Amino acid sequence: MTELAKTFDPAAIESRWYAHWEEAGLFRPEREAAEPFTIVIPPPNVTGSLHIGHALDNTLQDILIRHARLQGKDALWVVGTDHAGIATQMVVERNLESQGLRRADMGREAFVEHVWEWKAQSGGAITRQLRRLGASCDWSNERFTMDPGFSAAVLKVFVQLYREGLLYRDKRLVNWDPKFGTAISDLEVETKEIQGKFWHLRYPLEDGSGFIHVATTRPETMLADMAVAVHPEDERYKALVGRNVRLPITGRLIPIIADEHADPELGSGAVKITPGHDFNDFEVGRRAGIKAADMLNMLDAQARIAQTSDGLIPADLVGLDRFEARNRVVERLEADELLERIEDRTIQTPYGDRSGVVIEPWLTDQWYVDAATLAQPAIEAVRSGKIKVVPKTWEKTWFNWLENIQPWCVSRQLWWGHQIPAWYDPNGKVYVAETEAEAQAEAGEGVPLCRETDVLDTWFSSALWPFGTLGWPEQTSDLRRHYPNDVLISGFDIIFFWDARMAMQGLHFMGEVPWKTLYLHGLVRDAKGQKMSKSKGNTVDPLGLIDTYGADALRFTMAAMESQGRDIKLDEKRIEGYRNFATKLWNAARFCQTNGIGASASLEPPAADHPVNRWIVGETVKTIQSLDLALAELRFDESANTLYHFVWGSFCDWYLELIKPLLAGAEGQETRIVAGWVLDQILVMLHPFMPFITEELWHALGERPTPLIVAKWPMPDARALDPEAGPEIDWLIRVVNGIRGARSELNVPPRAKLALHVRDASEMTLARLGRHDAALKRLARIETVRTDAASGGAAQVVVDEATFVLPLEGVIDIEAERGRLAKALQAAEKERDSLAGRLDNPSFVERAKPEAVEKARADHAEKASDADKYRAALARLG
């Protein structure tokens, strides 16, 4: 037994124990015959550093994996990082620019080599930080989305989808990021409200007989207009359908077409159609019979004006930045008297979430996956229950997105990533194969081939994570044992990015769901419920919190506040409180150590005769039962709170206090055995949540056959539940709490010992009073216990059928105390009623900020509780 230090210092134990676990291979002990349990980590970006969302996500995963390991399962937590195409290229390019180097000057091969060098030197920060959190991943088999094995899986999937007709090349509109020069996903676009303009234009009819009026927020796009649309039922324009207008500036003749996209109730009812630069217009153009290949493109990759295929854009506009061109176009329209008016308007504007620049819909050739076909099995998997979604409310979102899914653009115009395995001959014919040799064989000997320069969307490769990390396409033992995975823990914000796509690819290539349960947690917000952002200055550094409070306290906070379907309001005071919880446990272990209580020699509940010992054994078993149920239902908050109340309340506050007299008496040996067994159960149950302190205490309490991380999970033996001891000790606790509460409410001096008079007590209560006389006197500061009537002013506490009377004459100034309580009651009721009035006012509830309304409700509840407390205290005085 190692003597524990007087104070709990997390920093002194965390790095030591983590290094021991990892070096000893304890995160993945050999258990080939055991039941498998598998989680794959949402691979963090190789460029990343630990943020508070990671802390939540990985804490929840580690709780489940440590719990499964303690249950004796072959617990595998697959770990790795994502190559993060755009993010990594952005970081490396920025580093190069600081050295006066440019990617374009280096060439692709040299640049990619430099990225690999950067990864080797700087790409491991996030994994080192996960270790500080205590994440017990299988580091010996760490994966990377561009390691050779995983790359082989990516190539095989691309080629197979292509050959099955589920992946193809097409000319369509994409979200184009002019800063990075690449297509990005809809999910990587942030829509922001900005103050903009609405320009109302006049387009002349071809015959000069008049004008048709249109409006736009992007007047520069009129340079590539190909039609004007009106609603087919709009009587104002029926005679104009089929006629042409002469487009200002370019002179292009474009038709007036009928299409239901035009809303007669909005503006003039006529809409300019630019199919090469607007997603809605693209569909209108296709319905009008315009092929994608014939749609006009007026921008280059940097969003500068480019000449259209018909050569009608004036030369002095070509090459201008899109926003400079906007000004020039407006000036010309105004000069030609074709600008009717300008209206101020709030515009919903798309921005790249990484680049921060305005995104352009741009017509390009890209590679697409037939997501609608792949989505059908993923929809059915959730509908049939093969995939259980927790919370269930997210099922609606899952169905809505997958049932309306669009073709998935999987190509990106980057250098860092999985280069698309496609080769072109001089005639533009494409050959898709896993190797260049296979493509050459298909094309024929001597046919020159050129490799596709685009890379794959990062989410394409990460969609293979649940099986690609297990060795697929090779049929490895890990793949056979650990696919499908058991649970995926994911933030709800990547349900489309990643979760749904994993389901689509897993079902298609493995024939089974990738995981049995999808758990979607909320966001971590600040204490006021606001979303964290650097611009608001309210972000939280989890590593700083670990430095201050320890990893155990942060982990327990994350678990205790993770309530299914709700965001977390992170208040640092909660973390401080759970650091105090860890200190409480530490001090309890020191008390046990000092009193000869050490490691238990038995997994089974020990035999006990004394009611206090029988009670704590029963409470321990009930806690194990409750914890098992909560973990099975993925109720992390309930799990943590169950442990908190048992450890702090039942064990530390009550049991250790109640056994102090027993340790020196005849029951001492029994009590030490029981206390040691209970403390062992606590350490095992608490380990998934607070791994560092529990491992330290486990070893400090005695010699152990195994480290705690691979110990055995408690088995709840219902035979240990005592139908008599439980109610008896619960009764004692209620009596002591009632007396303590009355003393506190009435300002009885803490050191004052009172007489206790008992009225209307049953024989069972009198017997209990006799058995627990010493404990009652010590814990409730009672001098004598009598059954005769009390006289004078007194406090009364009712427990079951009995009334416990505490005479207070000479102990406190009863009249002064009545006056104080009456005054406090009046003030509390006044504030309570004032707040109730505000909350009953619809104007306040509807117009005030949500946080102000929430605070008012909390204050009202607090004042109402205070009023009840003061009223009860007055009643106690009689």
Stockholm file with secondary structure:
# STOCKHOLM 1.0

chainA/1-878         MTELAKTFDPAAIESRWYAHWEEAGLFRPEREAAEPFTIVIPPPNVTGSLHIGHALDNTLQDILIRHARLQGKDALWVVGTDHAGIATQMVVERNLESQGLRRADMGREAFVEHVWEWKAQSGGAITRQLRRLGASCDWSNERFTMDPGFSAAVLKVFVQLYREGLLYRDKRLVNWDPKFGTAISDLEVETKEIQGKFWHLRYPLEDGSGFIHVATTRPETMLADMAVAVHPEDERYKALVGRNVRLPITGRLIPIIADEHADPELGSGAVKITPGHDFNDFEVGRRAGIKAADMLNMLDAQARIAQTSDGLIPADLVGLDRFEARNRVVERLEADELLERIEDRTIQTPYGDRSGVVIEPWLTDQWYVDAATLAQPAIEAVRSGKIKVVPKTWEKTWFNWLENIQPWCVSRQLWWGHQIPAWYDPNGKVYVAETEAEAQAEAGEGVPLCRETDVLDTWFSSALWPFGTLGWPEQTSDLRRHYPNDVLISGFDIIFFWDARMAMQGLHFMGEVPWKTLYLHGLVRDAKGQKMSKSKGNTVDPLGLIDTYGADALRFTMAAMESQGRDIKLDEKRIEGYRNFATKLWNAARFCQTNGIGASASLEPPAADHPVNRWIVGETVKTIQSLDLALAELRFDESANTLYHFVWGSFCDWYLELIKPLLAGAEGQETRIVAGWVLDQILVMLHPFMPFITEELWHALGERPTPLIVAKWPMPDARALDPEAGPEIDWLIRVVNGIRGARSELNVPPRAKLALHVRDASEMTLARLGRHDAALKRLARIETVRTDAASGGAAQVVVDEATFVLPLEGVIDIEAERGRLAKALQAAEKERDSLAGRLDNPSFVERAKPEAVEKARADHAEKASDADKYRAALARLG
#=GR chainA/1-878 SS CCCCCSSCCHHHHHHHHHHHHHHTTTTSCCCTTSCEEEEECCCCBTTCCCCHHHHHHHHHHHHHHHHHHHTTCEEEEECEEBCCHHHHHHHHHHHHHHTTCCHHHHCHHHHHHHHHHHHHHHTTHHHHHHHHHTCCCCGGGCEETTSHHHHHHHHHHHHHHHHTTSEEEEEEEEEEETTTTEEECGGGEEEEEEEEEEEEEEEEBTTSSCEEEEEESCGGGGGGCCEEEECTTCTTTTTTTTCEEECTTTCCEEEEEECTTSCTTSTTSEEEECTTSCHHHHHHHHHTTCCGGGSCCCBCTTSBBCCCTTCCSCTTTTTCBHHHHHHHHHHHHHHTTCEEEEEEEEEEEEEETTTCSBCEEEEEEEEEECHHHHHHHHHHHHHTTSSEEESGGGHHHHHHHHHTCCCEECEECCSSSCBCCEEECTTCCEEECSSHHHHHHHHCTTCCCEECCCEECHHHHHTTHHHHTTTTTSCCHHHHHHCSEEEEEEEGGGIIIIIHHHHHHHHHHHSSCSEEEEEEECCEECTTSCBCCTTTTCCCCHHHHHHHHCHHHHHHHHHHHCCTTCCEECCHHHHHHHHHHHHHHHHHHHHHHHTTCCCCSCSSCCCCCSHHHHHHHHHHHHHHHHHHHHHHTTCHHHHHHHHHIIIIIIIIIIIHHHTHHHHTSTTHHHHHHHHHHHHHHHHHHHTTTSHHHHHHHHHHTSCCSSCGGGSCCCCCCGGGCCTTHHHHHHHHHHHHHHHHHHHHHTTCCTTCCEEEEEESCCHHHHHHHHHTHHHHHHHHTEEEEECSCCCSSEEEEEETTEEEEEECBTTBCHHHHHHHHHHHHHHHHHHHHHHHHHHTCHHHHHHSCHHHHHHHHHHHHHHHHHHHHHHHHHHHTC
#=GC SS_cons         CCCCCSSCCHHHHHHHHHHHHHHTTTTSCCCTTSCEEEEECCCCBTTCCCCHHHHHHHHHHHHHHHHHHHTTCEEEEECEEBCCHHHHHHHHHHHHHHTTCCHHHHCHHHHHHHHHHHHHHHTTHHHHHHHHHTCCCCGGGCEETTSHHHHHHHHHHHHHHHHTTSEEEEEEEEEEETTTTEEECGGGEEEEEEEEEEEEEEEEBTTSSCEEEEEESCGGGGGGCCEEEECTTCTTTTTTTTCEEECTTTCCEEEEEECTTSCTTSTTSEEEECTTSCHHHHHHHHHTTCCGGGSCCCBCTTSBBCCCTTCCSCTTTTTCBHHHHHHHHHHHHHHTTCEEEEEEEEEEEEEETTTCSBCEEEEEEEEEECHHHHHHHHHHHHHTTSSEEESGGGHHHHHHHHHTCCCEECEECCSSSCBCCEEECTTCCEEECSSHHHHHHHHCTTCCCEECCCEECHHHHHTTHHHHTTTTTSCCHHHHHHCSEEEEEEEGGGIIIIIHHHHHHHHHHHSSCSEEEEEEECCEECTTSCBCCTTTTCCCCHHHHHHHHCHHHHHHHHHHHCCTTCCEECCHHHHHHHHHHHHHHHHHHHHHHHTTCCCCSCSSCCCCCSHHHHHHHHHHHHHHHHHHHHHHTTCHHHHHHHHHIIIIIIIIIIIHHHTHHHHTSTTHHHHHHHHHHHHHHHHHHHTTTSHHHHHHHHHHTSCCSSCGGGSCCCCCCGGGCCTTHHHHHHHHHHHHHHHHHHHHHTTCCTTCCEEEEEESCCHHHHHHHHHTHHHHHHHHTEEEEECSCCCSSEEEEEETTEEEEEECBTTBCHHHHHHHHHHHHHHHHHHHHHHHHHHTCHHHHHHSCHHHHHHHHHHHHHHHHHHHHHHHHHHHTC
//
